[in-house]
């Protein structure tokens, strides 16, 4: 006998047990869902399939978002992917029944190995690359498996004297965010996530020692940085930023190599590099250079576009973003714009 139970994935013990098992990931973890939900005043929903002994067997979480971009159901907002925790199609269909009911369009992203990716009720609307580096072999063997260019980049940073600080402290997150705002504006002409969001991530993951900020230092100042989150036996590369004029010194390679060494020493078994768009083949090659394995993340949809979606709203948001990320706009103004508007980009 099995039954489906409603849960709050931020706090319910059944979800905590599921998310801590082999099917869970950073983006279905209670601290991540809590940080995102508290930041944007979301109320997540979860369903857990429970067996006759009260043990959780499968689960699915989502959030309904209703704003000026329309009403939509997302699994989950601001997440690279949020794979349903289900071993087979029957379990997935049991925990997804409520999410697919009610007429609200549902969108989720998951690895193509997920049962959801094979559900005929869902349309395949997009695809991205996913990369990871296993960390289970000795460090010297792992470095030998890196592509020659990757090893050369690490050596270049070492010769240039790039220093890397890997910190668990809140102040390092704040320092990284400054680089983050500048990169998003300069390279992508996009607004950045609010600093408060990064503060909430730190508060959610720091109690379990699950967050590290790495900063590359040249001539006494940070020129590149990255933020990593730990969930179970995996460290996730979540955010990265660097100053363009220092890229010839390979500060990002120095950062990744230092964090790999730190993670290996902690007994972490995998580095998850996250999502890469398929129209960025250079980025995909870069991640594969770190002895990486590659998979696919599928975007799936049921119900089509958000209810009430308006083209003029989408065009206005795009125009405002373009104006507020113009190089002539001070960084502090761009940062404040991200704090006000980023919630609409999920």
MARLO-888261 format. One record per residue (C-alpha): residue number from 1; residue in one letter; x, y, z. Coordinates in Angstrom, 1 decimal, padded with zeros to 4 digits. Example, Ala and Ser with C-alpha at 12.3 -4.5 7.8 and 13.67 -1.06 7.14 Angstrom:
2
(pt 1, A, (012.3, -004.5, 007.8))
(pt 2, S, (013.7, -001.1, 007.1))
***
This chain:
346
(pt 1, X, (000.0, 000.0, 000.0))
(pt 2, X, (001.3, 003.4, -000.9))
(pt 3, X, (-000.2, 006.9, -000.5))
(pt 4, X, (000.8, 010.4, -001.6))
(pt 5, X, (001.3, 013.0, 001.1))
(pt 6, X, (001.4, 016.8, 000.9))
(pt 7, X, (004.5, 018.3, 002.4))
(pt 8, X, (006.4, 021.5, 002.7))
(pt 9, X, (009.8, 020.7, 001.1))
(pt 10, X, (011.5, 023.3, 003.3))
(pt 11, X, (010.7, 021.7, 006.6))
(pt 12, X, (009.0, 018.3, 006.4))
(pt 13, X, (011.1, 015.3, 007.6))
(pt 14, X, (009.9, 013.1, 004.8))
(pt 15, X, (011.3, 015.5, 002.2))
(pt 16, X, (014.5, 015.9, 004.1))
(pt 17, X, (015.0, 012.1, 004.0))
(pt 18, X, (014.3, 012.0, 000.3))
(pt 19, X, (016.5, 014.9, -000.6))
(pt 20, X, (019.3, 013.5, 001.4))
(pt 21, X, (019.2, 010.2, -000.5))
(pt 22, X, (020.6, 009.2, -003.9))
(pt 23, X, (017.9, 010.9, -005.9))
(pt 24, X, (018.2, 014.3, -004.2))
(pt 25, X, (020.3, 017.2, -005.4))
(pt 26, X, (021.3, 020.7, -004.4))
(pt 27, X, (018.2, 022.2, -006.0))
(pt 28, X, (015.7, 019.9, -004.2))
(pt 29, X, (017.5, 020.3, -000.9))
(pt 30, X, (015.6, 022.1, 001.9))
(pt 31, X, (018.3, 024.8, 002.4))
(pt 32, X, (018.2, 025.8, -001.3))
(pt 33, X, (014.4, 025.8, -001.5))
(pt 34, X, (014.3, 027.8, 001.7))
(pt 35, X, (016.7, 030.4, 000.5))
(pt 36, X, (014.9, 031.0, -002.8))
(pt 37, X, (011.4, 030.9, -001.3))
(pt 38, X, (012.2, 033.2, 001.6))
(pt 39, X, (013.9, 035.7, -000.7))
(pt 40, X, (011.0, 036.0, -003.1))
(pt 41, X, (008.1, 035.2, -000.8))
(pt 42, X, (007.3, 031.9, -002.6))
(pt 43, X, (005.3, 029.1, -001.1))
(pt 44, X, (006.6, 025.8, -002.4))
(pt 45, X, (004.5, 022.6, -002.6))
(pt 46, X, (005.7, 019.1, -002.4))
(pt 47, X, (004.2, 015.6, -002.8))
(pt 48, X, (005.8, 012.5, -001.3))
(pt 49, X, (004.9, 008.9, -002.1))
(pt 50, X, (004.9, 006.9, 001.2))
(pt 51, X, (004.9, 003.2, 001.5))
(pt 52, X, (002.9, 001.1, 004.0))
(pt 53, X, (005.6, 001.5, 006.6))
(pt 54, X, (005.6, 005.3, 006.3))
(pt 55, X, (008.9, 005.4, 004.4))
(pt 56, X, (009.3, 008.0, 001.5))
(pt 57, X, (009.7, 006.4, -001.9))
(pt 58, X, (009.4, 009.3, -004.3))
(pt 59, X, (008.8, 013.1, -004.3))
(pt 60, X, (008.2, 016.1, -006.5))
(pt 61, X, (008.3, 019.8, -005.5))
(pt 62, X, (007.2, 023.0, -007.3))
(pt 63, X, (006.2, 026.6, -006.8))
(pt 64, X, (003.3, 028.5, -008.3))
(pt 65, X, (004.4, 032.0, -009.4))
(pt 66, X, (001.8, 034.7, -010.2))
(pt 67, X, (003.2, 038.0, -011.2))
(pt 68, X, (003.2, 040.5, -014.1))
(pt 69, X, (004.7, 037.7, -016.4))
(pt 70, X, (001.6, 035.5, -015.8))
(pt 71, X, (000.7, 032.5, -013.7))
(pt 72, X, (003.0, 029.5, -014.0))
(pt 73, X, (004.1, 026.5, -012.1))
(pt 74, X, (007.9, 025.9, -011.8))
(pt 75, X, (009.9, 023.0, -010.6))
(pt 76, X, (011.8, 024.9, -009.2))
(pt 77, X, (012.4, 028.6, -009.7))
(pt 78, X, (016.0, 029.9, -010.0))
(pt 79, X, (017.3, 026.3, -010.2))
(pt 80, X, (019.5, 024.8, -012.9))
(pt 81, X, (017.4, 021.6, -012.6))
(pt 82, X, (015.1, 020.1, -010.0))
(pt 83, X, (014.9, 016.4, -010.9))
(pt 84, X, (011.9, 014.6, -009.4))
(pt 85, X, (013.0, 012.1, -006.8))
(pt 86, X, (011.5, 009.1, -008.5))
(pt 87, X, (013.1, 005.8, -009.6))
(pt 88, X, (010.4, 004.9, -012.2))
(pt 89, X, (007.6, 006.3, -014.3))
(pt 90, X, (004.8, 005.0, -012.0))
(pt 91, X, (006.3, 006.7, -009.0))
(pt 92, X, (006.8, 009.9, -010.9))
(pt 93, X, (003.2, 009.9, -012.2))
(pt 94, X, (001.9, 009.4, -008.6))
(pt 95, X, (003.8, 012.4, -007.2))
(pt 96, X, (003.2, 014.6, -010.3))
(pt 97, X, (-000.6, 014.2, -010.4))
(pt 98, X, (-001.4, 017.3, -008.5))
(pt 99, X, (001.2, 019.4, -010.3))
(pt 100, X, (-000.3, 018.5, -013.6))
(pt 101, X, (-003.9, 019.2, -012.5))
(pt 102, X, (-005.6, 022.5, -012.2))
(pt 103, X, (-004.8, 024.0, -015.5))
(pt 104, X, (-001.6, 025.9, -014.5))
(pt 105, X, (001.2, 025.5, -017.0))
(pt 106, X, (004.1, 023.4, -015.5))
(pt 107, X, (007.7, 023.7, -016.5))
(pt 108, X, (010.6, 021.6, -015.1))
(pt 109, X, (014.2, 020.9, -015.9))
(pt 110, X, (015.7, 017.5, -015.2))
(pt 111, X, (018.4, 015.2, -016.4))
(pt 112, X, (017.4, 013.1, -019.4))
(pt 113, X, (017.7, 010.0, -017.3))
(pt 114, X, (014.8, 011.1, -015.1))
(pt 115, X, (011.4, 009.2, -015.5))
(pt 116, X, (009.8, 012.6, -016.1))
(pt 117, X, (011.8, 013.0, -019.3))
(pt 118, X, (009.9, 010.0, -020.7))
(pt 119, X, (006.4, 011.1, -019.7))
(pt 120, X, (004.3, 011.5, -022.9))
(pt 121, X, (002.2, 014.2, -021.2))
(pt 122, X, (005.2, 016.6, -021.2))
(pt 123, X, (006.6, 018.4, -024.2))
(pt 124, X, (010.3, 018.6, -024.7))
(pt 125, X, (010.9, 022.3, -025.1))
(pt 126, X, (014.6, 022.8, -024.6))
(pt 127, X, (018.0, 021.1, -023.8))
(pt 128, X, (021.2, 022.1, -022.2))
(pt 129, X, (024.5, 020.4, -021.2))
(pt 130, X, (025.4, 019.1, -017.8))
(pt 131, X, (028.9, 018.3, -016.6))
(pt 132, X, (030.4, 016.7, -013.5))
(pt 133, X, (033.9, 015.6, -012.4))
(pt 134, X, (034.2, 012.5, -010.2))
(pt 135, X, (036.6, 013.1, -007.4))
(pt 136, X, (037.1, 009.5, -006.2))
(pt 137, X, (040.6, 008.8, -007.5))
(pt 138, X, (043.9, 010.1, -006.0))
(pt 139, X, (044.6, 013.7, -006.7))
(pt 140, X, (047.6, 013.1, -008.8))
(pt 141, X, (045.6, 010.7, -011.0))
(pt 142, X, (042.8, 013.2, -011.3))
(pt 143, X, (045.2, 016.0, -012.4))
(pt 144, X, (046.7, 013.6, -015.0))
(pt 145, X, (043.3, 013.1, -016.5))
(pt 146, X, (042.7, 016.8, -017.1))
(pt 147, X, (043.1, 017.9, -020.7))
(pt 148, X, (046.6, 019.3, -021.5))
(pt 149, X, (045.2, 022.8, -021.9))
(pt 150, X, (043.6, 022.6, -018.4))
(pt 151, X, (046.9, 021.6, -016.9))
(pt 152, X, (048.7, 024.3, -018.7))
(pt 153, X, (046.2, 026.9, -017.4))
(pt 154, X, (046.7, 025.7, -013.9))
(pt 155, X, (050.5, 026.0, -014.4))
(pt 156, X, (050.1, 029.5, -015.9))
(pt 157, X, (048.2, 030.7, -012.8))
(pt 158, X, (050.8, 029.2, -010.5))
(pt 159, X, (053.7, 030.9, -012.3))
(pt 160, X, (051.8, 034.2, -012.2))
(pt 161, X, (051.5, 034.0, -008.5))
(pt 162, X, (047.7, 033.9, -008.4))
(pt 163, X, (046.7, 033.3, -004.8))
(pt 164, X, (043.4, 031.6, -004.0))
(pt 165, X, (041.5, 032.0, -000.7))
(pt 166, X, (038.8, 029.5, 000.0))
(pt 167, X, (036.5, 030.9, 002.7))
(pt 168, X, (033.5, 029.8, 004.6))
(pt 169, X, (032.8, 033.3, 005.9))
(pt 170, X, (030.0, 035.6, 005.0))
(pt 171, X, (032.3, 038.5, 004.1))
(pt 172, X, (033.8, 036.5, 001.2))
(pt 173, X, (030.3, 036.1, -000.2))
(pt 174, X, (029.8, 039.9, -000.2))
(pt 175, X, (033.2, 040.3, -001.9))
(pt 176, X, (032.2, 037.8, -004.6))
(pt 177, X, (028.9, 039.5, -005.2))
(pt 178, X, (030.7, 042.7, -006.3))
(pt 179, X, (032.5, 040.7, -009.0))
(pt 180, X, (029.2, 039.0, -009.9))
(pt 181, X, (027.3, 042.3, -010.5))
(pt 182, X, (030.1, 043.6, -012.7))
(pt 183, X, (030.4, 040.5, -014.8))
(pt 184, X, (026.7, 040.1, -015.5))
(pt 185, X, (026.5, 043.7, -016.6))
(pt 186, X, (029.7, 043.8, -018.7))
(pt 187, X, (029.6, 040.4, -020.4))
(pt 188, X, (026.0, 039.5, -020.6))
(pt 189, X, (024.1, 042.8, -020.2))
(pt 190, X, (022.0, 041.2, -017.5))
(pt 191, X, (020.9, 042.2, -014.0))
(pt 192, X, (022.4, 040.3, -011.1))
(pt 193, X, (020.7, 038.5, -008.3))
(pt 194, X, (020.3, 040.7, -005.2))
(pt 195, X, (023.0, 040.7, -002.6))
(pt 196, X, (020.3, 039.7, -000.1))
(pt 197, X, (019.8, 036.5, -002.0))
(pt 198, X, (023.4, 035.5, -001.5))
(pt 199, X, (023.1, 036.4, 002.2))
(pt 200, X, (020.2, 034.0, 002.5))
(pt 201, X, (022.1, 031.3, 000.7))
(pt 202, X, (025.0, 031.7, 003.1))
(pt 203, X, (022.6, 031.6, 006.1))
(pt 204, X, (020.9, 028.5, 004.8))
(pt 205, X, (024.1, 026.5, 004.1))
(pt 206, X, (026.6, 027.8, 006.6))
(pt 207, X, (025.2, 025.9, 009.6))
(pt 208, X, (026.1, 022.6, 008.0))
(pt 209, X, (029.4, 023.9, 006.7))
(pt 210, X, (028.0, 023.7, 003.1))
(pt 211, X, (029.2, 026.8, 001.5))
(pt 212, X, (032.6, 028.0, 000.2))
(pt 213, X, (033.6, 031.2, -001.6))
(pt 214, X, (036.9, 031.1, -003.5))
(pt 215, X, (038.6, 034.3, -004.4))
(pt 216, X, (041.6, 034.6, -006.7))
(pt 217, X, (043.9, 037.4, -005.5))
(pt 218, X, (046.4, 039.3, -007.7))
(pt 219, X, (048.4, 042.2, -006.3))
(pt 220, X, (046.3, 042.1, -003.1))
(pt 221, X, (042.9, 042.4, -004.7))
(pt 222, X, (040.2, 039.9, -005.8))
(pt 223, X, (040.1, 039.5, -009.6))
(pt 224, X, (037.9, 036.4, -009.9))
(pt 225, X, (035.6, 034.4, -007.6))
(pt 226, X, (033.3, 031.5, -007.4))
(pt 227, X, (030.7, 030.3, -005.0))
(pt 228, X, (030.3, 026.6, -004.3))
(pt 229, X, (027.6, 024.8, -002.3))
(pt 230, X, (027.8, 021.3, -000.8))
(pt 231, X, (024.9, 018.9, -000.6))
(pt 232, X, (025.5, 015.3, 000.5))
(pt 233, X, (028.6, 014.0, -001.2))
(pt 234, X, (028.6, 016.6, -004.1))
(pt 235, X, (030.0, 020.1, -004.3))
(pt 236, X, (028.2, 022.3, -006.8))
(pt 237, X, (029.8, 025.2, -008.8))
(pt 238, X, (026.9, 027.6, -008.6))
(pt 239, X, (028.2, 031.1, -009.5))
(pt 240, X, (031.4, 032.4, -011.0))
(pt 241, X, (032.8, 035.8, -012.0))
(pt 242, X, (036.1, 037.4, -013.1))
(pt 243, X, (037.6, 040.6, -014.4))
(pt 244, X, (038.4, 040.4, -018.1))
(pt 245, X, (041.8, 042.1, -017.9))
(pt 246, X, (043.1, 039.3, -015.6))
(pt 247, X, (041.9, 036.3, -017.6))
(pt 248, X, (045.4, 035.7, -019.2))
(pt 249, X, (046.6, 034.8, -015.7))
(pt 250, X, (044.0, 032.0, -015.6))
(pt 251, X, (042.5, 032.9, -012.1))
(pt 252, X, (039.4, 030.8, -012.7))
(pt 253, X, (041.5, 027.7, -013.3))
(pt 254, X, (043.4, 028.4, -010.1))
(pt 255, X, (040.1, 028.7, -008.2))
(pt 256, X, (038.7, 025.4, -009.6))
(pt 257, X, (041.9, 023.5, -008.9))
(pt 258, X, (042.1, 024.8, -005.3))
(pt 259, X, (038.5, 023.9, -004.7))
(pt 260, X, (038.9, 020.4, -006.2))
(pt 261, X, (041.8, 019.9, -003.8))
(pt 262, X, (039.7, 021.1, -000.8))
(pt 263, X, (036.7, 018.9, -001.8))
(pt 264, X, (038.9, 015.9, -002.3))
(pt 265, X, (040.4, 016.3, 001.1))
(pt 266, X, (036.9, 016.6, 002.6))
(pt 267, X, (035.9, 013.3, 001.0))
(pt 268, X, (033.4, 014.8, -001.5))
(pt 269, X, (032.9, 012.4, -004.4))
(pt 270, X, (031.8, 014.7, -007.2))
(pt 271, X, (032.0, 018.3, -008.5))
(pt 272, X, (028.8, 019.3, -010.3))
(pt 273, X, (029.6, 022.0, -012.9))
(pt 274, X, (025.9, 022.7, -013.5))
(pt 275, X, (024.1, 023.8, -016.6))
(pt 276, X, (025.7, 025.1, -019.9))
(pt 277, X, (023.7, 026.3, -022.9))
(pt 278, X, (024.4, 024.2, -026.0))
(pt 279, X, (025.2, 027.4, -028.0))
(pt 280, X, (028.3, 027.9, -025.7))
(pt 281, X, (030.5, 025.0, -027.0))
(pt 282, X, (033.6, 026.7, -025.6))
(pt 283, X, (032.2, 026.5, -022.1))
(pt 284, X, (031.2, 022.9, -022.6))
(pt 285, X, (034.8, 022.0, -023.7))
(pt 286, X, (036.2, 023.9, -020.8))
(pt 287, X, (034.2, 021.9, -018.3))
(pt 288, X, (035.0, 018.6, -020.0))
(pt 289, X, (038.6, 019.5, -019.7))
(pt 290, X, (038.4, 018.9, -016.0))
(pt 291, X, (038.1, 015.1, -016.5))
(pt 292, X, (034.4, 015.8, -016.8))
(pt 293, X, (031.5, 013.6, -017.8))
(pt 294, X, (028.6, 015.1, -019.9))
(pt 295, X, (024.9, 014.6, -019.8))
(pt 296, X, (021.8, 016.5, -020.9))
(pt 297, X, (019.3, 018.6, -019.0))
(pt 298, X, (015.8, 018.7, -020.6))
(pt 299, X, (013.3, 021.4, -020.2))
(pt 300, X, (009.8, 019.9, -020.1))
(pt 301, X, (006.4, 021.6, -020.2))
(pt 302, X, (002.8, 020.8, -019.9))
(pt 303, X, (000.2, 023.5, -020.6))
(pt 304, X, (002.2, 025.9, -022.7))
(pt 305, X, (002.9, 029.5, -021.9))
(pt 306, X, (002.1, 031.2, -018.5))
(pt 307, X, (-001.6, 032.2, -018.1))
(pt 308, X, (-002.0, 035.9, -018.8))
(pt 309, X, (001.5, 036.2, -020.4))
(pt 310, X, (001.7, 039.5, -022.4))
(pt 311, X, (004.3, 040.2, -025.1))
(pt 312, X, (004.4, 043.9, -024.2))
(pt 313, X, (005.4, 043.0, -020.6))
(pt 314, X, (008.3, 040.8, -021.9))
(pt 315, X, (009.4, 043.5, -024.3))
(pt 316, X, (009.3, 046.2, -021.5))
(pt 317, X, (011.4, 044.0, -019.1))
(pt 318, X, (013.9, 043.4, -021.8))
(pt 319, X, (014.1, 047.2, -022.6))
(pt 320, X, (014.5, 048.1, -018.9))
(pt 321, X, (017.3, 045.5, -018.5))
(pt 322, X, (019.1, 046.9, -021.5))
(pt 323, X, (018.9, 050.5, -020.2))
(pt 324, X, (020.0, 049.5, -016.6))
(pt 325, X, (023.0, 047.5, -017.8))
(pt 326, X, (024.4, 050.1, -020.1))
(pt 327, X, (028.1, 050.7, -019.4))
(pt 328, X, (027.3, 054.3, -018.6))
(pt 329, X, (025.1, 053.3, -015.7))
(pt 330, X, (026.9, 053.2, -012.3))
(pt 331, X, (027.3, 049.7, -010.9))
(pt 332, X, (025.4, 050.7, -007.7))
(pt 333, X, (022.4, 051.6, -009.8))
(pt 334, X, (022.6, 048.3, -011.7))
(pt 335, X, (022.8, 046.4, -008.5))
(pt 336, X, (019.8, 048.1, -007.0))
(pt 337, X, (017.9, 047.4, -010.3))
(pt 338, X, (018.7, 043.7, -009.9))
(pt 339, X, (017.3, 043.8, -006.3))
(pt 340, X, (014.1, 045.3, -007.5))
(pt 341, X, (013.5, 043.3, -010.8))
(pt 342, X, (015.3, 040.0, -010.6))
(pt 343, X, (012.3, 038.2, -009.1))
(pt 344, X, (010.5, 038.5, -012.5))
(pt 345, X, (013.2, 036.4, -014.4))
(pt 346, X, (012.2, 033.0, -013.2))
***
